[in-house]
Amino acid sequence: MFEMLFPVFMYFIDSILSVIYTWSFQEGRYRKKIVFVVWSIVCFFIQIAIFEMLNSRFSVNEVAGIILNICILLFMQFLFFKKDIQKQLFIAFSFVAGKETVKYIVSVFSIAFTGLWNKTFDIILAKSESNTLDKLYSWEDISLAVIVIICVLFYAFLLSVYLLLISKKFVRKDYLLQTHENVFLILPCIATLCISITIKMMIISVENGMTVIVYDSVPTTKFWIPVICVLLLFTIIASVILFQKLVQYNEEAVKRAILENQVRQMQKEIEEIQDIYTDMRGLRHDMRSHLSNISLYVKTIIGTDSEELKSYIGKMEETVSRLDFIYQTGNPITDIIIHQKSQEAQKKKIQFDVDFIFPSKQKIDAYDVGVVLDNALENAIEACCEVEGEKSIYLHAFVKGNLFFIEIENSYSGKVVFDVETRLPVSHKKDAKLHGLGISNIQRCAKKYMGDIDIVLSDTGNKKRFNLTIMMYGKISHP
């Protein structure tokens, strides 16, 4: 009786673990509790109907059983989860491959455990003096129940660990799988399923009309079959880890290319602005010289200062002074970027305060500082635009020993969500490929100088502040 219940318990475990595993990857159509309960019940009875009732009339071989299992999972995903065919195929194949492989590990375990239990049971019976037939049958039933329960729990434990490892290692669950990428992930699962079918053919054979189990004729298979099965499971897990590393590498390469292009574009723009800046500085100097000469000439002719002339020349000098940048940081690149961002903030009615000095004595490339300022201030302005009422940005920089710190604090509204993998804020931009690209570029520049970034959120009443601190290490260059 208990042996007959063993597959039923396995169907029940498969139903529960399959919905938990699927939910870790996909977004459900309905509430989580509803999906969990209905999926578990429906999936359980479908398996009972196909593999127990149908199998009693029509023999379902191993290959057909695997195909049916995959189809059941795909059908259940179609009913309860949003469509993502590539990911759903991977979930179905990886789950069935794990389930079929774990079964053989448990089968060896059950044989070994049953043998050990029977020996212990025989010793207990031999020492017992009052043994009736009913008592022996009762003890045998208890033994079978214990063995079945332990094997079921062991099966649930192994399958849970396998699925948990895949779920944990598959970090980028929001990544849209391409067909060729999915083939890379599914092939190890198919190979595992093929080997599991071969293992079953090796384990059970028919000789002279009698069923022969290979464990009895070749005892070493009790060791090698579980080892092969564990290696197969780790092959699937390793393929997931490798795929994630490749995705991460490709994304890093794209981000690196975008950053390099951004630096090149910035260099080109700043070189053009620097030429204008140099011409403006020369023009400003010439204009002031001309105004001074005009003022002196008029004074010589008239013999005294004219209030009207002084007022007129003063206004002209004020106009000329506007040709200069408001913020003098000690580097034309940072001057230009801060000036541009301050003008943009002014147009959007954002208070913009600056206390920034470029670290001229340290070996930090001005273009890298420019990338940091450009991205950080752009993000700050975007965040302020979503705030109603008063909004402000504060830019501060200071040097402490060999360390250069840049601090940008700005107003923000709403909720800041952090990426689980990168620990960086997730961008709200529609283009998923640009998620957090500005912040990641800032972090990349900081790490180039053995530094990093730190983000602190504060909420005091109705005022929310986003504080970004960038640390860069630069050896002081002594002249």
Order of alpha helices (4+ residues) and beta strands (2+ residues): alpha-alpha-alpha-alpha-alpha-alpha-beta-beta-alpha-alpha-alpha-alpha-beta-alpha-beta-beta-alpha-beta-beta
